[in-house]
Amino acid sequence: MALAAARSGFADITAIDLHGPACETLRKNKQAGVEHVKGWKIVEADIRDVDYKPFAGIDLLSGGPPCQPFSLGGKRHGRDDAREMFPQFIRGVRETKPKAFVFENVRGILSTSTLAYFNYILQQLQLPEHSRDKGEKWKQHRARLERLYTGGKGEGAQYRVIQQIMNGADFGVPQRRERVFIVGVRSDLAIEYNFPLPTHSAEALWRDLWITGEYWERHRVPRAKRTTAPPVVAAKLANLGTLTTAPWRTVRDAISGLPNVGLGRTSHTVANHFFNRGARAYPGHDGSSLDAPSKTIKAGKNGVPGGENMVRLDDQSVRYYTVRECARLQTFPDDWAFDGAWCTCMRQIGNAVPVTLGQVVAQPLGAALVAKANQPPTVPA
């Protein structure tokens, strides 16, 4: 998220994280002079201990609260999970009063069991200065916020808040990764913002695969190794019409050009490109196809959960992605190096927001803030 913000024109970035190896990765890239990172202030701290007041008036507060309380792959304890940090992000909005904020979380936060709590989060972000009173139940607080908001009686900084489910594949990320983004702009700024429309599509990829064949030709894939359209797709090919979107990017698109040094070996020319042994397929964990966006890159407690994060090769064998391949699937630049062992690096990558997807959200927001700052002051008639 920080790299996406930096690429979108935001400067003087402070990056805060509790995870030691992730902070070491940030420090390593800062020391190496990686573009956008060399000027960052990196703080390794528990967000519950962070004093936001020195950041009052910042342009953007951005981040991703831990997703485990809401992930469909977990127990979904929501607000009762000790890792639930949305209250700290809301505190951040209350104490900094940023011009805008961008938060991200898993789609599971919209599931039936946590939807009411998600709506409560949005209501707190709309009126962050009306915090929960001592002894007030969260549902009572929600009801109070609803009355204040609908009655137009909110005080202090207020925000116009919108949310959207976004699939990374629809925006040029070579991975099917659906995440909920929450964007808020301070009401007094009257800034207009909308989530961008998809720029890439499965239909455009189908065209290049099974109508024009351009995809196969570009990758020099022999005819014997080319796949055929699944029946459900084949039935739609004749009615694609004119497409204005680019094709979804595939795993083959992302990892093309990286050296294959063989299992158990490390590339001496590409950072974090180690071919780990031990991948095996079993029901529900059969690897990602080379010629489609990857399945969602995940982060388990020890790095790679349940035998996932694998690629299925042309000969139908499977192997683990290397760290560098996963980094490309998350659209990190090749000069971004990860610190730590294989599992530690995989955990960092799986916890990250695809840089491209974060930039798609942040860039128009940054442009809107710049346009507002350059707007001449209005003179009362």
PyMOL commands that set and color helices and strands:
alter all, ss='L'
color gray80, all
select helices_A, chain A and resi 2-7+20-31+47-49+53-55+78-80+86-96+107-110+115-126+138-150+168-171+187-189+202-210+214-219+223-225+231-234+237-239+251-255+323-329+342-351+355-373
alter helices_A, ss='H'
color red, helices_A
select strands_A, chain A and resi 14-17+41-44+60-63+100-106+159-167+178-186+200-201+246-247+288-289+310-312+318-320
alter strands_A, ss='S'
color yellow, strands_A
deselect
rebuild
show_as cartoon
